[in-house]
């Protein structure tokens, strides 16, 4: 990308920041209580359970029939702090492979205590799971369907030394 394009993008970022980013002291409280769940489509329930529960150690908390599609499962994993990742399978539908598209999921970043992060990194290494280590605190890997998952050891509300909340 040309330098003038980068300069234009940086100027637009600063304009948006100036217009919309209120100083922390004057920011209103959020209308949300937290993330209830993020719902992701998967190809196979058992493969997904093995990845998230057995490899990443996120406990499966519930599984029941999807109210919107008979025969489909809706199941949940505890990712801590009262938050969940949910999955649907859609048997009989050709939903196609994961695709990074405009409006789609780029990655799911999950905060993990530094000691647990180190444990999971050792586990991934021992099992030969491919991943990308970034900035010494993020592990990026793909789930069985290609969804990019980030395990980040930074505290909630911080990212790479920046306070974001």
N, C-alpha and C positions, 0 to 999 in steps of 0.2 A: 504494500500500500504506500502511496506517495506521501511525502512529508506534509504536503498541504492538506491532503485528506485527513491525516492524523491530527493536524492542527485544527481543522474544522470540527472533527469529532470531539476533540478535547474542549473546544470552545462551546460546543452544544452541551456537553456534559456539565460544564461550569454554569451555563445559563439555566439548565434544569435544576441543578443543585441550588443556585441562588434563588430561584423562583419557588421551589417546593420543599426544600430541606430546612425545616424549622430547627432552631437551636434546641438541644435536648431539654433545657429548662422550660421551654414554652410549648413543647410537643404535647398534644392531648393524648390521653390514654387510648389505647386501641379498643375498638369495639369487639374484638375477638378475645376469647378465653385461651386459645391455643390451637394447635393443629390437632384436629380429631383424628383424621387419617388421610393418607394419600392413597388413591386407588390406581393400581397398575394391572395391565392385562398380562397373563402368563399362558404358556402353552400347556404346561403339565403341573398339576397340583403337587404331586409327590416330589418331583424334581425341585420345585420352588421351595417346598418345606425343607428338604434336605439342605439346600443352599443357605437359606436364611436362618433356620434353626440350628442345624448341625455345624455348618461352617462358620457363620457369623455370630451364632449364639444369641439370636433374638427369639425368645420363646413364642411358639404358636399359642394364641390365646383363645381362638374360636374359629369354627368353620360351619357354615350353614348354606342353604340354597340361596342363590341370588334372586331377589324378588323380581328382577326385571327380565330374567331369562331362565326358563325352566331347564333344569339339568346343570346349570352353571353353579359353581361354588364361589362363595364370598368368604375369604379367610384372612385372618389378622395376625400380625406379629407385633410384640411389645418392643418398642425402641427406646423405652425409658421416658421419664418425666411426663407420664400420662399420654404419650403419643404412640400412634400405630402406623404401620404400613399395611395396607389391605391389597388383596389380589382378587381378580376374577379370572376364571377360565371360561371360555365360550366353546364348549364341545360342539362340533358340527359346523361351526362358522370358520371360514378362512380369513382370520384377522391379519395374516401376513406377518413378516418379521418386524422386529423393532426398527423404527426409523427415527432419526433425529430430524425433525421438521419444525418449521415455524409454528409456534403455538404448542409444540410437543415438549416432552420432558428432555432436558439436557442431561441432568444428573440429579441424584438424590444424595444430599450431604447429611451424614448422620454423625453427631457428636459422640465420641467415645472417650472415656477416661484414659489418660496417657498410659497407665499400666495395662489396661485392657487392650488398648490400641497396640502396644508392644506384643502382648500375648497373641492377638489376632494376626499380626504381621508374621510372627514366628510360625503360627499355624498355617498361614497361606504359603510361606516358604517351604515348610515341611511337606505340604501336599502338592507343591509344584504349581500353584495357581498363579497365572499371569496377572500382574498389576503394575501400575505406574506409581512411584513414590514421588511426591511433589512437595517442595518446601520443608521437608523434614517432619511434616505433621499431617499430610494427606496421603491416603492410599486410594487410588482409583482402580476399580475392577469392574468387570461386567458380570451380571447375573446370568443364569442359563438362557435367558431370552434376549440378552444383549443390553439390558438396561444398565446404564453406567451408575455405579454406587461409589460414593466417596465416604471413607471412614476418616474423620478429622479429629485430631486429638486436642485441638484448640477448645477452650471453654465455650459454652453457649454464649452467644452475643459478641464473640471475638473471631477474627479471621486473620491469620498471618500477622498478628501484632496490632491489627486495627480493631478498635471497638466499633461494632456495627449495630449494637443495640444499647 
